[in-house]
Structure formats: C-alpha cells, structure tokens
Amino acid sequence: LVVWAATGIWHGASWNFLIWGLYFAVLLILEKAFLGKLLQKLPAALQHLYTLFLVLVSWAIFAIEDAGHLAGYLRVMFGLGGVPLADPAFGYYLTSYLPILCVAGLASTPLGASLYRRLKPRTAQAVCAVLVLAGLVVCTAYLVDGTYNPFLYFRF
C-alpha cells in the first residue's frame, strides 16, 4: 500500500496520481487475498480482458485530475452518460485503423513467436528487419494522414 501510494505521488502532485497508486494497491491486495485463485481458473482470454479493463480504468484515473470529471468520464466511457458507446466517428476510426489493429492483435499472440522459431536465424533477422521497416512506414503514413491541414479556402 505504501509503495503504490508513493508511486502515485511520484507521478505528480495531484490527487488523481495518489488515487491511481492506491487503485493498484487495492487491486493487488484483493487479488492476493481473494481473487487470485479465481482468476487463475479463468480461461487466458478472460484473464487478459480482466487486466485490460482494469488498466483502461486506471488510465482514466491517471489522466483526469478532477474527481467530478473522472466520474462523468467513466460513466460516458461505459455508456452510462447518455452518450452512445459507438458513433459515426467510432466507425470511421475503426475502419481507418483496422489494418494496424489486426496486425497488432496477431502480433500479441504466440503465433508470431511460433513462426519466428520455425525460420532459420538469418532469415528470421531479415524478416524482422522488413517487418520493422514496414511498421515504420505504416505508422508514418498514419501520422502524416492525421496531420493534414489544407489551406483554409480549400475547405469550402
């Protein structure tokens, strides 16, 4: 509890950072005392979803300084604030970033490591170099696309 409180304070002099640290302290205490054995019995996919959900909430706690805004943000984040979970912008971003999401999703599974082990060392290095370069090009393209700002009169 003390270590996580100190970790929160180390990140900044705002209550949200202390709450963020205490949030993780409470989670770890609950997992060690009660939830650990239950979580180990769950399928790996549910364990990952559990972790992702709690980390997502922690990012909101970390980023938003005002407790009132945080409560409203969390309500909206989970569809309880009168705002739909998905809107036209969600569809646009999903289709725009779907290729990179698919690659990231596949890369986060054991499939990549399994394929890597099947390759000869020299071939594996070449494939890795090509993949890193391709990733750099794709990410740069997304950055350039996101910063396009045409001359004012071209918008009319």
Solvent accessible surface area in square Angstrom, and as a share of the most:
residue,aa,sasa,rsa
1,L,120,0.60
2,V,123,0.71
3,V,110,0.63
4,W,74,0.26
5,A,20,0.15
6,A,55,0.43
7,T,40,0.23
8,G,0,0.00
9,I,105,0.53
10,W,201,0.71
11,H,69,0.31
12,G,22,0.21
13,A,116,0.90
14,S,31,0.20
15,W,184,0.65
16,N,4,0.02
17,F,32,0.13
18,L,34,0.17
19,I,76,0.39
20,W,32,0.11
21,G,0,0.00
22,L,59,0.29
23,Y,42,0.16
24,F,39,0.16
25,A,2,0.01
26,V,74,0.42
27,L,25,0.12
28,L,72,0.36
29,I,89,0.45
30,L,68,0.34
31,E,43,0.19
32,K,177,0.75
33,A,64,0.50
34,F,150,0.63
35,L,55,0.27
36,G,22,0.22
37,K,162,0.68
38,L,102,0.51
39,L,25,0.13
40,Q,144,0.64
41,K,165,0.70
42,L,58,0.29
43,P,80,0.50
44,A,65,0.50
45,A,66,0.52
46,L,85,0.42
47,Q,61,0.27
48,H,121,0.54
49,L,108,0.54
50,Y,54,0.21
51,T,71,0.41
52,L,116,0.58
53,F,100,0.42
54,L,26,0.13
55,V,42,0.24
56,L,75,0.37
57,V,19,0.11
58,S,1,0.01
59,W,158,0.55
60,A,5,0.04
61,I,12,0.06
62,F,66,0.28
63,A,76,0.59
64,I,32,0.16
65,E,120,0.54
66,D,71,0.37
67,A,74,0.57
68,G,53,0.51
69,H,128,0.57
70,L,23,0.11
71,A,45,0.35
72,G,19,0.19
73,Y,108,0.41
74,L,43,0.21
75,R,123,0.45
76,V,62,0.36
77,M,45,0.20
78,F,74,0.31
79,G,31,0.30
80,L,133,0.66
81,G,34,0.33
82,G,80,0.77
83,V,74,0.42
84,P,92,0.58
85,L,129,0.64
86,A,56,0.43
87,D,72,0.37
88,P,123,0.78
89,A,49,0.38
90,F,104,0.43
91,G,32,0.31
92,Y,131,0.50
93,Y,121,0.46
94,L,73,0.37
95,T,95,0.55
96,S,37,0.24
97,Y,79,0.30
98,L,82,0.41
99,P,80,0.50
100,I,49,0.25
101,L,93,0.46
102,C,70,0.42
103,V,97,0.56
104,A,57,0.44
105,G,37,0.36
106,L,108,0.54
107,A,75,0.58
108,S,94,0.61
109,T,59,0.34
110,P,109,0.69
111,L,87,0.43
112,G,34,0.33
113,A,49,0.38
114,S,34,0.22
115,L,93,0.46
116,Y,106,0.40
117,R,174,0.63
118,R,189,0.69
119,L,67,0.33
120,K,153,0.65
121,P,109,0.69
122,R,201,0.73
123,T,61,0.35
124,A,3,0.02
125,Q,120,0.54
126,A,57,0.44
127,V,59,0.34
128,C,53,0.32
129,A,63,0.49
130,V,99,0.57
131,L,115,0.57
132,V,111,0.64
133,L,111,0.55
134,A,47,0.37
135,G,29,0.27
136,L,112,0.56
137,V,92,0.53
138,V,59,0.34
139,C,62,0.37
140,T,64,0.37
141,A,58,0.45
142,Y,53,0.20
143,L,124,0.62
144,V,96,0.55
145,D,99,0.51
146,G,63,0.61
147,T,103,0.60
148,Y,162,0.62
149,N,108,0.55
150,P,36,0.22
151,F,122,0.51
152,L,95,0.47
153,Y,146,0.56
154,F,156,0.65
155,R,137,0.50
156,F,190,0.79
